[in-house]
Amino acid sequence: MAEARPGPDGALPPSVLAAQQAAARAGRQRKRAYPLGASADDPKALVAQLAATQALLRAESEVEVSDVVSTLVHDLGGALVPARFGEPATALAVDVSLGVGEPMLPSADPVSVAAMRISAVVPEFLETARLVLARLQGEARRDDEATRDPLTGVLTRRAWMRRLSLAEPGDGICLVDLDHFKAVNDTAGHAAGDAVLRAMGELLLRTFRKGDSCGRYGGDEFVCLAPGLSGDVLMAKCDRLRQTWLREHPQHGAPGGLSIGVAEVGEEGGRAALLAADAAMYRGKTAGGNVTVLSSTDDDGLGRSA
């Protein structure tokens, strides 16, 4: 192979310079992408921290993240005590519950290997756990936003129907219809109609529990799935919903208010209960509206009206 010679001005060819620079870079130590960690010189602590970190990567909920941190404390030789009972001599003043349940502190005998491991590993690991938790919460928020009706803030019909598929016997379902809503659009315009729908969504979210699922079924119809609420209990809640609507939004409620059908989920499942609530609601509208109607097999008699 011919030897590479300098050019007329004494400079090496570009290809040779590039090869020399690459070789120089390969010989240098690459910069660390992360710190080595306090447990690097403690094999048992390192194994526990590695296993906990791998578990964090698989965690899918706040509870799972909190459980991983708790397990790590035990693997390091410590225990968990409620913060209100923690002793300064034995407990590290760091809440490892991550907001799940009662605040908990890691505890170990003072001047012990377990105490040294906990103080060296847990605070740093908590920062990692919080990052994972923040990502999970961000994903949950994005998923929630994708399933929300942008006008009313309640679930879209498609998202609510997915929730309905999980309904169990003993859950309650109500279908809410805004009486004479078309007249609002016809006389005051769609902006006024949107204001009515927005107010209805806000009231539903305020009235029902956090674990209940409220959705926009279509147009001026809303639905709610209330796990564990019997028909009678849900009936009373819907009565309060109608009364609050008429009191807070008289311009939207007059002259009809809300027609609401209520049904209890049976062995036939959520879809059958939804059809029953729909039939009950239309019985109420046919009778004049502004009424809460409990579904019944004999299909006679109306529920309470305001």
BADOFI-666011 format. One record per residue: x, y, z of N, C-alpha, C, O, CB in turn. Coordinates in steps of 0.05 Angstrom, whole numbers, plus 5000, padded with zeros to 4 digits. Glycine has a CB too. Layout:
XYZXYZXYZXYZXYZ
...
//
This chain:
501749765000500050005000501850255000503750265015498150005025
501150444983502750684981502350855006500150885017501950854956
504550965016504451135040503151405033503751525013507351175051
501451495052500151755048502151975053503451985073497751785067
502452145033504352355035502952625038500752665029506152365009
504452815052503253075055502953215028504453155009504953255074
501053395027500553545002502753754999504553775015497753665002
502353914978504354124972504754314995506854425000503554274948
502554365010502754555032503354425059503254545080500154715035
504054165058504854015082502453895097502953755117506154205101
499953935088497653825102497053535092497553475069495153995097
496153365111495353095104492753095089491153285092495152915129
492252895072489652875058487352855078487752755100489652625039
484952965071482652955089481952685099481152655122480253075074
482252475082481552205091483352105113482451975131481652005067
485852175112487752095133487152245159487252135180490652145124
486652505157485952665180483452555194483452535219485552955173
481452485179478952375190479452115205478352065226476852335168
481251935193481851685206483351725232482751595252483451505187
485251915232486751975256484952085279485252015302489052165250
483052265271481252375291479352165303478752165327479652605279
478451985286476751765295478151585315477051505335475651605272
480651525309482251355327482751495353482651365374484951285314
483151755352483551905378481051905395481151875419484452195372
478751935381476251935396475751665409474751645431473952015378
476251445394475851175404477551125429476750965446476350975383
479851245430481651205453480851345478481851285500484451275445
479151545475478251695499476051545514474551395502477251975491
475851595540473751475556471151635551471151875553474451465586
468951485545466451625540465351735566465751625587464451435527
463951965564462752085587460451915598458851805582461652365580
460251885624458151715636455351835631455052085632458551685667
453451665625450751755619449151785645446951905644449351565600
450151675667448751695692450751655715452851525710446351485694
450151745739452051705761452151415770450251265765451251885785
454351335781454751055789452850975811452050735812457651015798
452151155829450251085850451651005876453850915876448450855841
450251055898451351015924451750725931453250655949449651145945
450250535917450350255924452450105908452449855910447650135921
454150235893455950095875457949925890458749715880457550305858
458749995914460649845930459349645949460649525965462450025945
456749615947455249435965453649245947451449315938453349595984
454649005942453348815923450448755930448748755912454848555922
449748715955447048645962445148885957442948845946446848565992
446049125964444449365959444149405929442049495920445649605973
446249355914446249395885444249205872442749285854449049365873
444248955880442348755869439448845875437748825858442948475881
438948925900436249015907435349255891433149275882436149075937
437249445888436549685873436049625843434249745831438749895876
437649445832437349365804434649235800433249295781439549185795
433849045818431348915815429049115818427049095803431048695837
429249305836427149505840426949685816424749755807427649675865
429149755804429149925780427749785757426249905742432050005772
428349525753427049375732424049355737422449365718428249085730
423249335762420449325769419049595763416749595754419949255798
420549815767419450075761418750105731416750225723421350295769
420449985714420050005685417449855677416349925656422449885670
416649665693414149515687411649625701409449535695414549225694
412049815719409849915735407850065716408650205698410850105757
405250025722403150145705401250315721399250415710401649935691
401750355747399950515764401450635787403650555794397550345774
400150835800401350955824401750755846403750755860399651185834
399850575849400050375870402450185865403850125884397450205872
402850105841405049925834407750065840409549945850404949835805
407950325833410450475839410950485869413150445878410250755827
408850545884409150555913409950285924411550275943406550655926
408750065914409449805923412349735917413649605934407649595910
413349825895416249775888418049905909419949785918416849875860
417450155916419150295935418950155962421050125976418150585938
416650075971416249935996417849675996419149606016413349876002
417749525974419249275972422249315974423649165987418549125946
423149525961426049585963426949645991429049546000426649835945
425349796007425949846034426349586050428249556065423850026048
424449396046424649136060427048976050428448856066422048976055
427648986024429948836013432548946024434548806026429948845983
432649196031435049326042435249266072437249356085435049626037
433349126083433549056112431849226130432049196154436249066120
430249416119428749596135425849516137424949306128428949866125
424249696149421349656152420049926148421350136146420649546180
417449926145415950166141414250226166412950046177414150156116
414150476174412550556197410950806189411950976174414250616222
408450826198406951076193408451316203409751316224404151066206
408351536187409951776194409151876222410851986236409451986173
406651846230405851956256407051796279407051896302402751946258
408151556274409351396295412351386292413751246308408151116295
413451516272416351496266418051616288417451836297416951616240
420151476295422051576315424551686301425651546283422951346335
425351926307427652046293430151876294431851886276428252316305
430451716316432951556318432951316299435151226293433151456347
430651226291430550976274429351026246429750856229429050766288
427851236243426451286217427851506201428551706211423551356222
428051446175429051656156426751836149424651746141430351526131
427252096152425052296148424452336118424752556107425752566161
423652116105422952126076420451966072420351726078425352016058
418352086062415751956058416051786032416451896010413452156055
415751526035416051346012413351256001413251075983417651096020
411051366011408451286002407751395975406051285960406351366022
409151615967408651745941405751835938404651835916409451565918
404551905961401751995959399651785958397351845956401452175936
400451525960398651305959398151215988399851075999399651065941
395951275999395351196027396751376047397551606041396250916031
397051276071398251426093401251476089402551286079397751286119
402251706096405251746094406751546110406051486133405952036103
408851426098410351216110413351286110414251406090409850946097
414751216131417651266133419151006134418250816147418251436157
421450986120423150746123424550746150425450956159425250726100
424750516163425850506190427750266192427350066179423650476210
429850296208431850086213433250146239433250376249433850056190
434449936251435949986275438250176270439650156250437149716286
438650376288440750566283443450436283443950226296440650786305
445350556269448050456266448050156258449549996269449650486293
446450096238446349826227446849836197446650056185443649686232
447549606185447949596156445449676141445549816121448949316147
443149586151440549656139440149956138439350066118438249516153
440650086161440350376162442150516142441450716130440850476191
444650416140446550536121445550506092445750686076449350416124
444550266086443650216059441250386053441050506031442949916056
439350406071436950566066437650856062436550976043434950536090
439350966079440051256076441551306050441451526039441651346100
443051096041444651136016443051095991443551225971447050946016
441050915992439650825967436950955964436251045942439450525967
435350965985432551035983432051315973430451355955431151006009
433451525984432851795974433251825944431751945930434552005988
435451705934436051725905434051565889433151655868438851625899
433251325900431351165885428551295884427151265865431050885898
427951445905425351585905425151785883423051825871424951735932
427351915876427352105854426751965828425252065811430052245852
427851725824427251565801424251485800422951495780428951315799
423251405824420451325826418651555819416551525806419851215854
419351795828417652035822417652095793415552175782418652275838
419852055779419952095750418151905736416651975718422852065740
418251645744416451445732413551515738411851495720417051165743
412951605762410251675770409251915753406951915744410151745800
411052115749410252345733409552265704407752365692412452555733
411152075693410551975666407851835665406351875646412851795656
407351665684404851515685402451705687400451675673404851315708
402751905704400652105708400252265682397952335675401152285731
402452335669402252485644400852315622399152425607404952565634
401452055621400151885602397151865608395451865590401451605601
396551845634393751825642392152075635389952055626393551765672
393452305639392152555631391652575601389552655592393852795640
393652485586393252495556391052305548389452365530395952425542
391052065560388951875553386151985561384251955546389451605568
386152115584383552235594382652455575380252465568383852335622
384452625566383752835548382752735522380952845509386153025544
383852505513383052395487380252265489378952225468385052185478
379352205513376752085516374552275525372352195530376851855535
375252535528373352735538372052895516373352965496374752915558
369452945519368053115500369153405505368853505527364953105504
370253535485371453795489369554015498370454205511372853885464
367053985492365054195500364154165529364054355544362654185481
363553915537362253875563364153775584363453795608359953685560
366353655577368253555596367653275605369353155620368353725620
365453155597364852875605365852695583366952785563361752835609
365652435588366752235569365252255542362852325541366551955580
366752195520365452165495363651915495363951745512367552155472
361851895475360151665474361751405472361151205486358151685451
363751405455365351165450366851085476366850845483367351205428
368051275490369451215515367551115536368150935551370951465525
365151245538363151155558362150875552361750715571360851355559
361750805527360850535520362950325528362250105535360150525491
365450405527367550215536367250175566367549945576370350315529
366750385581366350355610363850185615363850025633366050635623
361750225599359250075603359749775600358449615613357150175583
361549705583362149415578363249285603363249035606364049375555
364249445622365349335647363249335670363949255692367749495655
360849435665358749455685358149175696358148975682356249585674
357549165722356848925736354048935749353149155754359048855757
352848705754350248715767350348875793352248835809349348425773
348349035797348349215821349249495815348749675832350049095842
350449545792351249815785348649965775346749835767353349815762
348750225777346550385767347150545743349450635739345650575789
345150585726345450745701343250945699340950885705345550555676
343851195692341751385686342251525659344551555651341651605709
340151585646340151725620338751995624336351995631338851555597
340152215619339052485624338552625598340352635581341052645642
336152735594335452885570334653165578333053205596333252735554
335653365564334953645568332353695554332253705529337153835558
330253745569327553795557327654055541328654265550325453805579
326454045518326054275501328754415494328854665491324254475515
330854255491333454375484333454505456334754705452335654165487
331954375438331954475411330954765410331854925393330154305393
329154835428328055115428330255315436330155535427325755135448
332155235452334355415459335955475434336555715429336155285481
336655275419338155325394336655485374337755665361339055055382
334055435372332355565352331955865359331856035341329655425350
331755925384331056195392333456365400333556605395329156195415
335456235412337856395422340356335407342356475411338256335451
340356125390342756065374344455845387344055765410344456315371
346255745371347855515379349855585401350655415417349355395356
350755835403352555915424351155885451352355795471353456205420
348655965452347055925477346655635483346755545506344356075475
346155475461345855185465348355055476348254885493345055055439
350655145466353255045476353655105505354654945521355555155459
352755345513352955425541351355245559352155175581352155725545
348955175550347254995565348554715568348654605590344454965551
349654615546350954345547353354355565353854165580351754265519
354854575564357254605581356454605610357754475627358854855574
354354745616353354765644352454485654352754415677351154965647
351154335636350154075644352453885649352453735669348453955621
354553895633356853725638358253795664359053615679358853765615
358454045670359654135695358054035719359153945739359954435696
355454055717353653975740353853665744353853575766350854055735
353953515722354153225725356753145739356752985757354053095697
358953265731361553205744361653285773362953165789363853335728
360153495779360053595807358153425824358553395848359153885808
356153305812354153155827354952875832354552765854351453155811
356152745812356852465815359652425827361252615829356752325788
360152185836362652125850365052105830364652075806362451855865
367452115841369852105824369951835809370851835786372352135841
369051625821369151355809366851305789366851105776369151155829
364951485788362751455769363651545741365551705739360251605778
362251455721363051525693360751675680358651555674363751275677
361051935676359052095663359952135634362252185628358652365677
358052125615358652165587356552305572354252335581359151895574
357252405549355352525530354452315511356052215494356552775515
351952235512350952015496350352105467350551945449348451895509
349652355464349152455438347352695439345252695452347852245420
348052915425346453155425346053265453347853355466343753095412
343453255462342853365489342353145509340953185529340453555487
343352905503342952675522345652615535347752605523341852435507
345452565562347752495578347252235593344952165598348452725598
349352095599349151835613351051825636353051975637349551595594
350451655656352351615678352151335687349951225691351751815701
354451205691354650945703355750975731357951085735356550755686
354250885751354950915779355350645792353350515800352751085794
357850545794358350285805357250255834357750425851361350225805
355750045838354849985865352450135875351550095898357050025884
351350315859349050475867346450335858346150285834349150765856
344750265877342150135870340350335855340950575855340750025895
338250235844336450405829335250625847334950855838334250245817
334450545871333250745889335150965897334451195898332150605914
337650885903339651085911340251275888340451515891342250955921
340551155864341151325841338751495834339051725824341851145817
336351395838333951555834333951815851333352025841331351385841
334651785876334752015894336952215885336552455886335251935923
339252105876341352285866340452435842341052675839343952125861
339052305824338052435800335952645806335752845792336952225780
334252595826332352795835333853045844333053275837330652695858
335953015859337553245868338853385844339053635843339753165888
339653225825340853345800338853525786339553745778341853125781
336353435783334253595770333653855786333454075775331653435767
333553825812332854055829335054265828334554505827332353965858
337554165829339854355827339854495800340454735798342554205832
339254345779339254465752337154685750337754905739338654245731
334854645760332754845759333455085776332755315770330054725768
334755035799335555255817337855425806337755665807336255145844
339855295795342255435786341955535758343255735751344655255788
340355415741340055495713337155515705336255365688341555285695
335655685718332755705712332255785683330355695671331455915730
334155945671333756015643334155785625333055775602335656245636
335655585634336055345617333955135623333254975606338855225622
332955125648331154915656328254965648326754785642331254885686
327455215647324655275640324155235610325955295594323855565649
321855135603319655055621319754755628318054655643316955115608
321754605617321654315621323554205642322654025657322254195596
325954285643327854165662329253925650330053935627326454095688
329453715665330853465657328953225659327553195678333353425674
329153065639327752805640329952585643331752575627326052745614
329652425664331852235671330651955674328651915689333252325697
331851765661331151485664333351335680335651385675330751345637
332551175699334451035716333950735714331650645714334151125746
336150575713335850285712338250165727340350285730335850185683
337849925737339849775751340949555733339449425720338849655778
343549525733344749315716344149045728344548995752347849355714
343148865711342548595719344448395706346548465696339648525714
343548145706345247935693345447965663347247865651344047655700
343548115651343648165622345848355614346548365590341048265612
347048505633349248675627348548975624346249045626350548585603
350549135619350249425618348549525595347049705598352949545617
348849395572347349495549344349465553342749635545348249345523
343549235565340749195570339749405590337449505587340248915581
341349465610340549675630340349945616338550105623342549685653
342150005598341950265584339350285568338150495567344450295565
338650065554336050075539333750115558331750245551335749805523
333849985582331750015601331550305611329350415614332049825625
333850435616333950715625332850895603331451085609336750795633
333550825578332550985556329550975554328251175549333850885529
328350735557325450695556324150845578322050975575324750405557
325350835602324250985625324251285621322351425628325750905651
326451375610326651665605324551765585323351975589329451735594
324151605564322051685544319251665555317551815547322351515519
318751485574316151485587315751745602313551855602315951245606
317951845615317652095629317252325611315652505617320152145645
318552335588318252555569315352555557314152765553320252535546
314352315552311652295541309552395561307552505553311052005534
310152365587308352455608308652755614307152865630308752305633
310452895601310753185605313553275612314053515611308853265626
315253085619318053165624318553255652316753255669318853375605
321053335657321953425683321253215705319853285724320853695690
322152975701321452755719323752545719325152515700318752615711
323952415742325852185744324251935744322551895761327652215769
324851755726323251505723325151265728327251235715321951495695
324251095746325750845751324650625733322250575733325550765781
326350485719325550275701324150055717324949985739327950165685
322049945705320649725718319649525697319349595674318149825734
319349275705318649065686315749095677315149025654318948785699
313949205694311149235685310649485669308549525658309349225709
312749665669312749905652310250085658309150205639312749825623
309450105683307350295689308050455713309650365730304650145694
306950695715307450865738310051025733312050925724307750705763
309851285739312151455735313651495762312551445783311351725724
316051595760317551655784316751925795314752045788320551645779
318452035812317852285825318452515806320252505790319552315851
316852725808317352965793317653205811316753195834315053015772
318953415801319353645818316753795823316754005837321453835805
//
